[in-house]
Amino acid sequence: MELRNIAIIAHVDHGKTTLVDELLKQSGAFREGQAVSERAMDSNDIERERGITILAKCTSVEWNSTRINIVDTPGHADFGGEVERILSMVDGVCLLVDAAEGPMPQTKFVLAKALALNLRPIVVLNKVDKPDAEPDRALNEVFDLFSNLGASDEQLDFPYVYASGRSGWADNELDGPRKDLSALFDLIVRHVPSPKQIARAGEPFQMLATTLSADPFIGRILTGRVEAGTLKVGTALKALSRTGERIEQFRVTKILAFRGLGQQPIDEAQAGDIVTLAGMTKATVADTLCDLSVETAIPAQPIDPPTITVTFGLNDSPLAGRDGSKVQSRVIRDRLMKEAEQNVAIKIADTPGGEAFEVSGRGELQMGVLIENMRREGFELSISRPRVIMREENGERMEPVEEVIVDVDDEYTGAVIDKLTGERKGDLVEMKPAGTGKTRIVAHVPSRGLIGYHGQFLTDTRGTGVLNRIFHGWTPHKGAIQGRRQGVLISMENGVSVAYALWNLEERGRLFIGPQEQIYEGMIIGEHSRDNDLEVNPLKGKKLTNVRASGTDEAVRLTPHVKMSLEEAIAYIDDDELVEVTPKIIRLRKRHLDPHERKRQSRKE
């Protein structure tokens, strides 16, 4: 049977996972009447809730006696580590571009990675049935992007199809019959080369591991593409690190191949196929699994460095240990080390004292997803404000800068430009109309200035703006950037909040808690209307008198309090504050709960 390996790459929300759903349906991967959930490839709970892809996943379909292995990749730059590894195990890519939005920052990021590996992309102009779609403009912009990224003449001569993933059709012409996806299937078979590895079937077995996971029944499993040779169950293999050092020798207990949405055990793995192996105990991502006679490792893709650091510490609040079962630093450390092993874009370092851990990654979203996974597993943590990683170059302090692309209604452009270039020390690169009544703004902004900006951006644009960002490069340090302007309201008592006390505090600022909530000294219960912190008593009830009231003053009506999501809370806090995360609740608190200790620290600083 002929083989093709292909990855689907695109910007966030341009329709990768939905298109893969349709490819599976039309290739007969599902039996008739089988109940299949929408976006079948997004199997993880958080992926379903947020409607995003976090982990790259592989599937396989058959089309006219050709087996096509398809890898669905994430769209967010925070999960770029997944995309970088995946591209090294395919021979072609489908670049999806939304016909209305055109190429976006992430399109540029994933395309640059694909072109650097000499892959020749197929362009799919998706969502052409949207009312605001402009496929011809999008196609011209894609061509410009290819040439700006230094594509070769061969890569510039890319084939393209018009498609609607949701409606399940693809056509070579814009006004074609719009029946099914056969035009895309045929193009993949015609344009993507069959794996070069098939020609090396006679050599000793070699495979580069690209993704790692664990199965409760068969243990540690590694997925990758067979680079050379064939493999049978029970064969002895060894694992080599990137530098060629021997890590371990093991016997293959199981070989799994992708068939439709599931994986099936097979007896023999062929060169060029994407398979999963079990049996190893130490080998990890970017290692070479090979025959005992092989001495050199397969070169692995270098991974872009992390840009932000967050401190994960023990939860030491007075309410610690009530919701979660995993609270010890040893358990937290083991979980973080396991994460770093599976996710090459994350780095973990111990802090002096061993009570907290520095976790470095690509962005706030990636950190938010890791913390959310841990709290669902029963962990309790205290999380610091994200800090940007700096570096020295020729004795000068350099900081990371991100390219920000914003699409907003014309009336909000002034507010957005003022925030990005004024307060956050960004440079305006380009400003142009993007459809009727909309403007596209491109700016280069220090990563520090973007921490916590997204919530403010949504407020400034009344929730209508779209902001995309991607790592651009390094620049000399631009000086101090103003943080949060408002102070906070801090509880001075331990106990349960009282509605009457909160009602009296409403004139002091916005509240983050409601009545009958557990609170403690040093916990942040709201935002002060001024720029200083204020200690308040949320437990103070109404003094009773022996004068009978008419009942009118008994019903206290409270303004609804502000409920923050995990990412909003992490972005909101200052350097002297922490987010307390438990399986049931997210609280904000001061790093030092005792007011005297806080005063001592501020005098020191």
N, C-alpha and C positions, 0 to 999 in steps of 0.2 A: 504494500500500500504506500502511495506517495505521502510525504510529510511536509507540513508547513508550520513554522512557529512565528506567531505574530503578537505584538503588544498593542493595546489600544491606549493612546495617550491624548490628553486634552486638558484644558483649563477646568476649574471647578464648575460643576453644573452644566457642562456642555453636552451631557447625555451619554457618557461612556457605558455606564452600567445598564441603562435602559436599552441601548443598542445590543449589548451582549445578550440580554434577555431574549430579544427578537431573533438573534442569530441562533440561539439554542432552540427556540421554538420551531423555527423554519427548517432546521436541519434534522428535526425528528428526535432531538435529545430527550424530549418529554413524551411519554406515551399519551394517547388521546384521553382527555378527561382528567389528567393528573392535576391535582391542586398545587399550583406553584405561586409563591408570593411574588409581589411586584419587586423589582430589583433583587432577583434571586441571589446575585453574587454578594450583596451586602449582608453577610450572615451574622455579624456581630451586633449585639443589642445597641451599642452606642451609634454604630453606622446607621441602623434603622431609624433611631430616634432623631438623629441630626440630618439624615438624608445625604451623608457624605461617605466616600470610600476612604478607609484608613489603611487597610492592609491590602497588598496586591494579591490577587487570587487567580488561579489557573483553571481553565476548563478546556474541554476538547469536543469538537464536533466533526461529523463526517459529511463531505460534500462530493458527490460523484466519484467515489473511491479515492478521495484524498482526505487524510486526517489533518485537521487544522487545530493546533494547540493555540488557544487564545488566552492572553493574560490581561486582566482588567487592572488598571493601575490607579492610585490615588491622584487627585487633582491639586491638593493644597501643597504649597512649598514646604510646609512643616513636615510633610511625610515624603519629601524628595528622596530620602535615603532609600526608600522602597523602589522608586522609579529607576534610580541610578543602577541598582543591582539587577533589576528585572531586564533592562535593555540589553545586558550582556548575554542573555540566554535566548534571544530571539533573532530572526533573520530579516524581519521587516516590521514596520509600524503603521498603524492607521492613525493619522492625526485628525482628530475631530475638531471642527471649528463651528461655533454657533453662527449661522448665517446673518443674524441680527447684530450680535456683539462684535464679530470679527475676532482676530487674534488678540489674546489678553496676556498679562504678564506670565502666567503659568504656561501658556502655549509656547512662549519664547523659551522658557526654562527647559521644558521637556524636549522641545524640538532641537535646541542646542546640544543636549545630551545625545539625541539620536543621530544627528549629523556628524558629531565627533566620532561616533562608532562606525561611520561610513554606511549607515542604513539608508535605504531609499524609501522615503515615506509615501503612503497613499493618502491623499487628502479627502476627507469626507465632510462636505458642507452640510451640516446637520440642521434640523429645525427650519428647513426652507418653507414650511407651510405656516410659519408664524406671520401674523399680519405685518410686523415691522421688519421682516427679513429682506436683506439686500445681498443676495448671493454673489452678484458680480463684483460689488465693492469688496466683500469679504475675500473673494478669490484673489483680487488684485493685492489686497493687504497681505495675504498669505505669501504671495510671490515676493513682495517687497521684504517680508520677514526672512524668507529663505536667503535672499541675496545679501541682506544685512548681516546674517549669521555666517556668511562665507560659504554657502553651499556650492558644491562642484556643479559643472554643467550637467552631469548625469542626474544629480539630485534635484536640480532646478527643473528638469523635464519630468515633473511629477504627474502621475495620472490622478484624476479626481472624479468623484461622483456626487450627485445631489441626493440628499436622503432626509427621511424623517424617522428617527429611531422609534419614537412612540407609536407612529402609525405603521411601522414595519415595512418600509419600502426604500429602495435605492435605485437611481437611474443615471445613465450616462448623460442624458439630456434633461434640462430643467422641466420641459413639458412632455416628458415620457409617459408611459402607461401607468406608473406608480402602483405596481401590483405587489411585488415582493422584493426580497434582498438578493435575488440571484445575481444581479449585476455586480454587487459587492463581493459575493462569494467567488464569482468567476475572475474578478480582477485580482483578488488575493492569490488564487491558484496560479494565475498567469504572471503576475508581477513579482511576487515574493519568491526568492530563490529557494530551492529545497536545501535543507541543512548541509553545509560543507562536510560536516562530521560523518555523513553516511559513507563517504569515500574512505574514511579511516577505520572502517569496521574491523579490519584485520589486525589493527594495532592493539597493544595492551589497554585495558579499561582505564579511562580518566573522566572525572566529572567535577565541575566547580559548583560548590554549594552556594545557592543564592538566598534561600529562605529557610529559617529554622522554626520548628514548632514542636509541641509535645502532645503525644496521644496517650490518654489514660491507660490504654491496653498494651500498646507496643513501645511506649517510652519515647525517647528522643528521635525525631525524624528530620531529615534534611532533603530539600527539593532542589533540583538543578537540571541542567541539560547534559546529556551524555556527550562528551567531546570526542571520544574515540572508543572503539572496542565494543564488546557486548558483555553482559553480566547475568549470571544465574544466581538464584537464591542459594545461600550456603557458602558462597565464595569468600575467601579471606581477602580483605582490603586493608590499606593503611591510609591515614589522613596526614597530609602535609600542610604546614602553615604557609602564609604568603611568602615567607623567606625561604621555604624549602625544608624547615625543621620537621622532624617526625613527631606527631602528636600522640598517635595511638594506632594499634592494629586491632581489627575487629572482624567478626564474621557477619555477613549480611543476613538478617533474619527475615526480611520482607521487602519486596519491591512492589510499589503501588504506581499505577498509571492513571491519568485523568481520563475519565469517560463520562461525558455530560457533566452534571453538577457534582457527581461523586467520584471516589477513587476506587479502583478495583485492583486486587492483587494479580500480578502477572508472573510468569515463570522466568522470563528473560527480558532484559532491557536492551534495546537496540541503540546504536549510535544515532545521534540527532534528536532522539525523543526526550521529552521532559518528564522525569520520573521522581519518585520520592523513595528514599532508602531508610531502613531502620536497622538498628544493631549497634550503633556507635554510642559512646558515653561522653566523650570530650569534644569531638569535632564540632565546629561551628561555622557560621556564615563566612564566606571568602576563603575557606579551606579547600584543598584539592583532595578528593577521595579517589584513590587510584590503585592499580594493580601493584603487588609487592615489588615488581621489577622496575617501576617508574621512579626516577630520582628528582625530577624537576616539577615545581608547582606551576599551575596555570596562572598567568598574570590576572589579578583582580582589579576591578575599577577603583580608583581612589575616591573616597567619599568626602564631600564638602564638609568643612569644619562647623561645629555648633556656633551659634551666635548669642544665645542667652543662657544664664545660670539662675537656678532657683534653689533655695535651701529647703530640704525636707527634714523636719526635726520631729522629736517626740512631742506628743500632745501632753503638756504639763499644766493644763488648766484645772481648776477645782472640779470640773465636771468630767475629767478624763476617765476613760474606761467604762462609761455607762452604756455606750451604744455599740462599740466595736470590741472584737475579741483579740485583734492583733495590735498590740500597743508597744511591744518591746523593740528596742533599737536593733537587736540581732535579727528579728523577723523582718523588720523594714529593710535592713541592709540586704538580706538574702533575696527579697522580692525585687529590689532595685537592680541587683547584680544579674538576676535572671532576665530582667527587661533589657539591660545593656547588651546582654549576650544575643538576644533575638533582634534587637533594633540597633543597627550599626550607627545611626545618627545620634544616639544618646551616649553620653560619657558620665560616669559616676566617680566621685572622689570623696574620701572620708575627710571630716573636719577634725581639728585638734580636740581631743576630749571624746570623740567617737559617738556623741549623742545625736549628731546631725550629719547630713550628707549633701554635698554639692551636686546637683543634677544639671548637666548642660545639654541643650538641645537646639532645635531649629526655630522654635517660636512658641508663643503663648498657647496656641491651639494644641500643639503636640503635648505640652506640659499638662494642659487642662484634661486631655483625654487620658493621660497616664494616671493623674490624680483621681479622676472619675472611676477608672477601672479599679484602682486600689481601694477606694472607699466602698465600692460594691462588693469587694472581696472581704470586707470586715476590718479594714485598717483605720486607725485614727492617726492624724498627722497634724503638724503645724507647718504652714507654708509661708515663706518670706516673699517679699516683692521681687519680681524678676530683675536681674541686673544684666547689663550688656557686657559681653566679653571684649576687652580692649587688647591691643597688641602694640609692641614697640617696633618701629622701623627707622633705622638710621638715627636713633636717639630721640625720635619724635613719637608722641602718643597718638595712635591711630584708632578710629572707631568705625564700626560697620555702618554703611548707609544703605537704605532700601529705596527701590524705585516704587513709587506709589502711583497707581492709576485710579482716578476717581471719576465716576459718571454721576453728575448731579443735575437737577433742574436749574435753569439759568438763575433763578432768584436766590439760590443758596451759594453761588460760586464765591461771592465776596467773603462770606463767613468761613468757608473751607480754606480759601487761599490765605486769609488772615491767620488762621490757626496753624496751617502747615508751614508757612514761610516766616510768620512773625514770631509766634510763641515757641514753635518747635524747631526753629533754625533750619528749615528746608530751603532748597533752591527750586524755583519754578522752571521747568524745562520746556513745557509745551501746553498750549491751551487752544482747543479747537471745538467747533460745534459737533455734536454727536447725535444727529437726528433732530426732530422738531422739539424746540424748547429745552434741549439738553446740552450740556457742555462736558467735554472730557478734559480733565486736568492731569498733567504728568509732572511729578515733582520728585526730587531726590532728597529724602529726609533721614536724619540720623535715627538708627533703630531705637535709641533711648527715647526719642520724642514720640515714638509710636506706641510705647507701652501705655495701655490704658486709654488710647485715643479713640478706639472704635465706638465705645458707648457715647462719647461726646459727639462724635461725627454723626451718629444716628439721630441724636437730639437736634443738632444744628440743621440737619436736612429733613427733619420730621419723618425719619424712617424711610425716605425714598431714595437716598444715595446708595451707590455701590462702590465699595473700596477694595482694591486688590493691591497686594504688595509682594515684592520679591527682592532677595538680596542683590545689591548692585555692585558693591565694592567697598574699599576702605578709604577714609579721608582723615586728615588731621583733626584732632579733637576740637569741637566747636564751642567749648565753654559750657557754663551751667545752663540747664533748661528748667524753666519754672515747673514745679510739680503741681500737686493739688492745691487750690487756693483756700478752700474752706478748712476749718478745724473740725474736730469731732466731739460728740457728747459721750462722756465716759461714765460708766456706772460706779458709784462709790460704795455700793452695798452688795451683799450676797442675798439671794432669795428669789421670789417669784414676782414678776412685774405686775403693777396694779393699774387698771384702766384710768382711774382718777389722776394718778401721778403723771401718766403719759399725756393725758389731756392737757395738763398744765405745762408740759414740756413742749407741746407742739409749736408754741410761738418762738421757741429757741432754735428750731430747725427741723429737717426731715428725719423721721424716725425709721430705724431698720428693724424694730421688734414690735410685736403686738402685746396685748395683755395676756397674763397667765403663762408667761414664758420664763424658763429658768435663766437667771442672769448671775453674774459674779463681779466682784470688784476688779476694775481694770478692763472689763469688756466694753467694746464700742457699741452703743445702742442707737446712734444716729449721727447725722451731719450737722454741725453747728452753722448758724447763719452768718457767723463772722469767721475771721481767719485764725482764731486761737482755740485751743482745746478747752473744754469746760466739763468739770466733774458735776454730775447730777444724781439725784436720788429717785429712781423709778419705782420705789416701794412705798412711797409716802401716801397713805390712805387719807380719806376725809375724816376730820375730827368730828365725833358725834356730839350733839348738844341735846338738851332736853326740850328744845323748842320743836314742836311738830311742824314739819315742812309740808307744803301742799303737794309734793311729789314731782314738781316740774324740774327740780334740779338734780334728780337722782339718776336720770338716764344720761350717761356720758356718750356722746357721739364722737368717735375717733376718725381722723382722716386715715385711709388705708396706708399701711407702712410699705416702705420700699423693700422688695424681695430681690436680692442679687443672685445671679447665677455664679457658678464657680469661677469662670474666667473674669467676670465683672469684679468679683470680690478681690481676686489676686491683683488685678490691674488697679483697683481703687486704693489699696493700702499704701502707707508711706514706709520709709525705711525702718522706723521704730515700731512698726505694727506687724501683726501676723494674721493669717487666716487659719482658724481651727476647723479642720475637716473631719467629720465622723460619718458613719454610714447613714445617719438620719438627718444631720443638720450641718449648716455652714455658719460659723460665727466669726465676727471680726473682734480682735482684741489688741491691747497694747503688748509689746514684747515684755515689758516689766509691769506686772500687775499692781505692785505696791506704789502708791503715789510718791512716797519719800524716795524710793529707788529711782523713779522716773526723773525727779528733780536732780538727784545726784548725777545721773547719766547726762542730762542736758547741760549741767554746769561743766562736766568733763569735756563735752564736745565744744 
